């Protein structure tokens, strides 16, 4: 080491890369708050943690959102920083905004509920406290406030994941995103075994997916002699190197990404984890993880592998068809609401893949918009699911939702609206999202794939409408579940999701323009 430093230029080789801290401010704020949250858990007494964590979380999202808004007014073309490891461009900023908004809604639900054994969150105290002091006392009854820093760490990993400009940074972000989620899935108490089984399954399958990603990264490095996406794109543009390394590496890399996006046939973890995890955690995963995974898929496909698309495009056609078929057909057979939404997410992953395969500007912007619409609808849907309860906790079996409209007309109406949005009915954001994605796919000559997507949408609409018919045209059971009065935070999260779902269905212009201004910088 001494001899190296003594050589001319030795010190220059160790110079730190330039870092644009202002460009990275939203990410750094979330990551810093997660670290502070860990210190709160370590040094504050248990009754004091809840109000501090909630205030810290609210301030985190407020400051991160403010810095993001200021960032959008400057340098519209974007930049790369940390020696090119992160690309702070328009797609990254759009996805950061989406993740912050969805993360804030999910954290409101987490704040309003403590982890309950049935895989759901119950009110923070039995007396339904409304003040900070009451909620602080609720901490004495077993509130698990460590979920706050875990969620912030996962969110920071997601934000890094969608902005990563090289595969090594993307892999590190993948682990930072995944490890807290594994822990959060096992936090339920009443049905502890189901929750921990889901967490263990997610961890083991996630470890395999990470291994695929890492092995693919190694093969692509052997092919391009670099892990940077731009260098891989340059190597695929014209080289005499072995294509075996390229396509083997790309295939393994894609397996890891498709696993995180819960795209069939790499979806096997999704139904069990959605069902077993606490419902606000499921909402956080269902909305935010999908955004992060497809953000990374878009960047990898459009930056690194666009030049070789003619050799892998039809493979992803097959994957998209399989995902849509699995989600639509198996969703019909489900008798649990959370598992039904899980299979719905697998079908929607197939729809999203259409926009990702369409390697044009419309494909990018339509997929970004679809992620925004799907995230808010899913967030609100899980918020409603957490309200229907019986003595054993959440009542997620479909038979328990019979006649719900007679017990709680408002909850039934809200859930019906959200189901219609997931089905893609006009005047909802789901319709606009599917329309722009299918239009982008048609522009790229993917007519047969769009026809399959339309058929899958029609099939999937059946199990959405089945729930609506069950709520409105069936008699409620005498011992059926009741609808709990939501806390203020849960009410705010559901309202946020419903309002955005309605606005983006009626007035989508602003979001479409924002997504349309996106373009990768590398």
N, C-alpha and C positions, 0 to 999 in steps of 0.2 A: 504493500500500500504506500509506504514512504517513497519507494523508488518510482511508483507511478506518479505521485504528486510532484516529484522532482523533475519529471520529464516536461518538456515544453508543451504547453497546451493541456497538461493534466488537470489543472484546476478548471479550465474551461469545459472539460468534458463532464464535470460534476455540477455545472451551473443548473439551478432550478429553472423549470419552465415558467414562462410568463403566465400569470393567472388573472383573468378579468373577474375580480370578485363581484363587481356590480352586476355583470351579466349573470353570474351564478347565484345572486342574492336570494331568490326564492328557495332554491335547493338548500343553500347553506342555512337559511333560517329554520327550515323544517328539520334538518339534521341536527342543528344546534339545540333546538327545542327538545328533540328526542333525548339528547345527552343530558340536558337539564332535568328532564322528566325522570331519568334513571337516578339522578342525585336526590330528587324529591322523594322517591321511593326508599332510598337508602337512609336518609337523615331525618325525615319528618315522621312524627307519630301517625299511626294509621288513621285516626279520626280527622287529621288535618290534611291528608293527602288529596282527598276528592276535590274540595274547592280549589286547591292550588293547581291541580292537574287540569281542571276544567278551565280556569282562568288562563293558564299557560297555553292550553290548546287554542282557545279563542284568539288570544293575542298572536299566536303563531300564524294562524290562517289569515288574520287581518293584515299583519305586516308582510307576509309572503304574497298575498293578493295585491297589496299596494305596490310593492316593488315590481311585481309582474306587470301590473298596469302601466307603471312608469316605463318599464322596459319596452313595452309594445309601441310606445311613442317615439322610440329612438332606434336607429340602425335597423330599418325594416328588412334589409337583406340578410341579417344575421351574421354570426361569426363563429369561429372555433377557438377554443381556449384549452389550457392545460396540455400544451404540446399537441393540440389537435385531438385530444381524447374525448372532448365534449363538443358538440355542435349546438350552439344556442341559436337555432334558426326558427322560422315561422312554425313549422310543424311541431317542433319541441315546445315552443311557447304555447301553442294551441292545446297541446296535450297536457302541459303543466297546468294551464288554467282549468282544463277539464278535471284533472286529478285533484286539484285543490278544492274545486267546488264539490265534487263527489265525496272526497275525503272529509270535508267539513260536514256534509249531511250525514255520513256514516258515523262520524265522531259525536254528532248530536245524539244519535240513537244510542251509542255506547255510553255517553254521559248520563243518559236518562235511565239506564238500566244497569243492574249488576248481573254478573253471570249467574244464570240459573241452571240447575241440573237438567232440564229438558232440552238443552241446546238452544235456549233462548235467554233473553235478558228480562228480568222482572223489575218491577219498580224498585227504586233504590232503598226504600223502606216500606214496611207494611202499611204505614199510615199515609202513604202518598205525599211525602213532604214537598213543599213548594219553595222553601227558602234555602239559601246557601247553608245556613246553620242547621236546618233540618237534614239536609243532604249530608252534611259533615257527620251528623250523628249516625246516619245510615251506614257510614263506613265501619261502625262498630259491629254491624251485622254481617260482615264478611265481604264487603265490596272489594273487588280485585282491580285496584287502580293501576296495576302494572300494564293493563291493556292499553293505556294511553301512550306511554313511550314506545311500546311495541308497534302500535299502529303508525306512529310517526316515523319510526325507523323503516317500516315497510313502505310508507309513502315516499320517503327520501330515496329508497332503492328504486321505486317505480319511476320517479322523476329522472334519476340517473340513467335508468334503462332505456327510456325513450329518447334521450339525448346522446347516448353513447355513440362515438364515432369510430370505435375500434372494438373488435370482438373481446379482447381481454377486459376492457372496462365494462362491456356488456355482461360478461360472465360474473364479474364481481358484483355488479348491480343486481343481477339475478339472484345471487345468494343473499345479499342484504335485503332484498325484497321478500325472499321466500322463507328464510329462517324465522322471522317474527310471525309470519302467517301460520307456520306449523304449530307454534306455541299457542297462538290465539285460538286455533281450532279446538284445542283441548281444554279450554277454560270452563266448560259447562260443568255443573255440579250435580243436579238431580239425576240426570241420565249420564253419569260420568263415564261409564264404560263405552257407551255409544260415541260420546264426544272424543274420548281418548283413542278409540279404535279408528275414528275418522282422521284424527291428527296423525296417528301412526301410519295409516295407509297413505295419506298425503305426503308424509315425510319420506317414506320408502320409495314411492313412485317418483316423487320429486327428486330424490337423490339419483335415481336411474336416469331421469331426464337431464339432470345437470351433467351426469357423466357423458351422455350422448353429446350434449352441447360442447363439453370440453374436448372430447375426442375429435369432434368435427372441427373445432377451432385449431387443434394441433395439425390435422390434415391440411386445412386451408393455409396454415402458416408454411407447411412444407411445400405447398403449391406456389404461393405468392411471395414467400420469404417476408411476409409482413402480416400483421393482424388488422391493419387499418382497412376500412371498407373501401376507401378510394384506391388503395394499392391493389386490393383484390379485384376491383373493377377494371383497373388498368391491365392486370395480368390476364383476365378473361377476354379482354378485347383482342388479343392476338399474341400467342405464345406457342412455343414448341414443347411446353411442359406436358406431363402426363395428365390427361383429363380424368383419369381414375381418381387421383387425389382431389381434384376439384369437385367432382360430383359425389364422391363418397363423403367428403367433408361437408358439402352443402346439405346432403341428405341427413347426416347425423345432426348438424346444427339445426336444421329445420324441425327435427323431432323434438328437440328441447324447447323450441319456441312454440310449436303447435301444442305441446303438452300444457304450457302455461296459459295458452289461449283457450284451452278445453275444446280443441277441434277434434272431432271424431276422425279416425279411431283411437286417438290419444286422449280420450275423455274419461277413462274408467274411474278416475278419482272423483270426478265432479259430483255425481248424484249422492254418493255416501258422505262426502265432505259438506256439501250444501245442507244435507239433512242433519248431520251430527254436530256441526259447528253452531255456536250461539248465533241467533238470527242477525243481530247487528254486525257480527263478524262476517257472516255469510253475505250480508248486504255490501260490506266493505270489499270483500273478495269479488263478488259477482259484478260489481260496477267497476272498481278501480283496477283489478288485476287484468280484466279484459282489455281495458284501455291501454295499460302498459304493454301487454303482450303484443297486441296488434300494432301499437306504435313502433315497437322494435321490429316486427315483421315487415312493416312498410319500409323502414329505413334499410334493412338488410336487402330486401328484394329490389328496391328502386335505386339504391346507391351501389351495392356491391355486385349484384347478379343480373342487372337489367340487360347487359350485352349478351348473356347466354340464355335469355328467357325462352327461346324457341326450343331448347332441349329439356327444360323442366316444367314448362307451362302446363302441359297436359297431365303431368303427374299431380299438380295441384288442382287441376280440374277434377280428377278422380277423388282427391281428398275432400274437396268441397262437396261433391255429390254424396260421398259417404257420410260426412258430417250432417248435412241437411237431412238425409234419410234416417240416420240414427236418431237425431233429435226429434223429428216429426213423428216417426212411427212408434218409437219406444215411449215418447211422451204420452201417447194415447193410453198406454197400459198402466200408467202410474196412478196410484191411489193416495199419494202424499203430495201436498201442495208444494213443499220445498223441492221434492224430487222432480215434480212436474216443471217447475221453473228451471231446475238444473238442466233437464233435457231441452227445454226451450232455449237455454243459453247455448247449447251445443248446435242447435239448428241455426241460431243467429250467428254463431261463429262461421258456419258455412256461408251465410249471406255476406258476412264481412270479408270472407276470403275472395269473393267475387271482385270487390273493389280493390283488394290488395294485388290480385293477379293482373288487373287492368293497369298496366304500367304506363299510365299517362297522368296528366295533371288532374283530370276529372276523377280518375280512380283514387288518387291521393285525397283530394278534397272531399269526395263523397264518403270515403271510409272514415275520415276524421269526423264528419258530421254525424254519421251513423253511430260512432262510438259515443259521441256526446248525447244523442237522443236515447240510446239504449241504456246508458249508465243511469240517467235520472229516472227513467221508468222502472228499472230494476230496483233502484234504491227505494223508491216509494212503495213498490210492491212488497218488498220484504218488511218495510215498516208496518204495512197493514197486516201482514201475516203475524207479526209479533203481538198484535192486539187481540186476536181470537184465542181465548184461553179457557181451560177447565181446571179442575182441582189438581190435575197432574202436570200442569204447565201449558205450553202452547198446544192447541188443537189443530194439528196439521193434516189429519186424515180427511179426505174429501167428504166422507159421510157426515162428519161433524160440521161441515159448512152448509148443510141442507137447511133451507129456510132462513139463512142469515139475514136476508133483506127484511124479514119481519121482526127480527130482534134488533137490528141496527141498520136502518135504511141508508144512512150516510156512509158507513164503512163499506157496505155492499156496493153502493154506487161508485165510490172511489176505486175500489178494487176492480169493478167491471170496466171502468174507464181505462185503467192501467192494462188490463188484459186485452182490451180492444187495441190499445197502442202497440202492445207486443205482437198482436196479430196483423198490424199494418192497416188498420181501418182509416179512411180519410178523416181529416180534421184532427189527427194526432201526429205527433212527431215520428212515430213508427212508420206511417205511410210515406212521409217525405223522405225519411232515411232510406227505405227500400227503393223508392222511386229513383233517387239520385244514384244509388249504387247500381241498380239494374241498368239505368241509362248509360252509365260509364262502361259497364260490361258490354252492352250492345255496341257501343262505339268502337270497341276493340275486337269486334267479330265473335263475341262469345254468346251468340243467340241460343244455341242448344243448352248452354249452362243456365241461362236466364229462364228458359222454359222449365227446366228442372226445379229452379228456385221458386218459380210461381206455383208449381204443383206442390212443393214442400210447404210453402206458405199456406196454401189451401188446406192441406192435411193438418198442419199445426193449428190452424184456426179452430179445428174441431175441439181440441182439449181446452182451449181458452173458453169457447162458447159453452162447453159442458159445465164448467164451473159457474158461469153466469146463470145458466138454466137451473142448476142445482140451488143456487142462492135465492132465486126469485120464484121458481115454480115447484118447489118441494116444501113439504111441511117440516118445521123444525122438530127435532126430537125433544121429548119432555126433559131429558137430562142433558140436553145439548150445551155446548159451550157458551159462555158469555163474552161480550166484547168489553175489555177493560178500558177504562178512561185513560187515554194516552197522556204522558207527561208533556210539559211544554216543549222540551227539546225534540221528542219524537213527533209531536204535532208539527213543529217547524220543519223537520226533515221530510215528512210526508207531504206537507204543503209545498215545499220547495220542489220536490220531484213532480208533483201533479201540475203545478203552475208552469214549470219549464216544459213538460210534456205537451201541455195545451198550447203554449205560446209558440213552440217550435213547429207545431202542426198547423197553426193559423198564420203566424208571421215568422217564417224561417229565414227571411232575407238576411238579417244581420249575421247570424251564425254561418250561413252559407257563404256570405261574402268574406267573413273572417277565415273560414276554412279554405276558400278559393284563393286567398292570398298566400297560401302556404307553398313553400318550395325548399328542398333540402340544400344545405350548405355543407360541403365536406372538403 
